[in-house]
């Protein structure tokens, strides 16, 4: 159950303090809940003007849970919807070792997939155990995920002693991002592997040639408690913000077959 949400208190003292300091949060962290009018420049591309106007009207908050220099989740609800399959329009970004992964635009994605994936990761705690050595080279791991997921591999090509289909099957729940919607359409990937006490996150951005860009490769080791407390805190914070936000029509109607059909509106 989501805890009661005090918007004014949240704005003043920031998400980390409002929801309990995490073990790695700096002693004097900067405010992490910011009025939307401070987030974006006044001049925006034409395609984003409508989203920005909605964003400003909603007076939503940017939420950063954790320490971006190590691990944090950042999100914004630009427009909130009642439909659980959508939740809202905004962005969802994962920070790993000082790098940020995801599209940081006010209209980047619907947020339901990212919210639901965090919930699944919490429910599956301790199960993200790799078939390969947990301390294997990060670049080799990234290469294996890209090769087996998005290219036609050469006959007999092996990935940590496995064929491409074997590797895909054995590692399908180790890939946190992309998570099913447009949040990571910038080519970002975040992998999560763990043992009994520790979690390793590996993040990178893929290239059009189906490789990873070496300059974007980041990794961090965290205690399990730190990672899962961060996930739990973000989930509670996001749900509270979503519940308190005014909802708007998502523009879809359900048909008798269960399909969603976009509602046409007069120009």
C-alpha positions, 0 to 999 in steps of 0.5 A: 500500500502506498504511504500518504503523500505530502507534496509540500514536504516532499518538495522541500526536503527531497525524495531521499529524505522524505522516504528515508535516507538510503545507505549511500546517499550523501550526508547533505544531498542537493534537493531532488524534487524540483518544480517542473518549471525549473527543469526545462528551458523556456524554448522547446522544440515545436514537437514538445510544446504541448507536452511541456504545457501539460507538464507545467500545468500538472506541476509534477515533480522530478524524483531521483531516488538514490545517488546518481554517482552510484545508482539511482532512479529518476522519473517524471510524471508529465501527465497521469492517467487512471489506466494502470496499463499506461499510468502516465506520460513522462520519463524513466531514467536509470543512473549507474556509476555517473552515467544515465540511461534512458530518454530524458524527455517529458514525453518519452514514454508511458510509465506503466512498463517501467513501474511494473518491471521494478515491481517484478524485480522486487518480487524476484529478489535473489533470482538474477543469478548469472550462468556465467561468472558474476565477475566476468568482464563487463564488455564481454557480457555486453557483447554477448547480450547484444550478439545473442539478442539482435544479430544472426550469430555465426554457426558454432559461435559461443557465448560463455560456453553456450550457443546463442539460444542457450544464452538467451534462455539462461539470461532473459531475466537479467536484462532490466532495460529496455523494459518493454516501452519507449523509455530506453529508445536511446539504445540504453541497456541495463543488466542486473546480476546478483549473488546472495549478498551483492548486486552488479549493474552493467549499463551501456548504449548500443550502436546501430551496428549492434555493438556497445559504445565503449565510452558508455559502459558503466558498472557498479557493485552494490549490496543487495539491501541498497539496490532493493531498498532503492527500488522499493523507495522509488516504487512507493514514491512513484505510486504516491505521486501518481495517486495524488496527481490529477488524472486526464483522459488517455484518449483511448476507449476499450472495444468489446474485444478488449482492444484500445482504440484512440478517440478522435477529437475535433480539431 
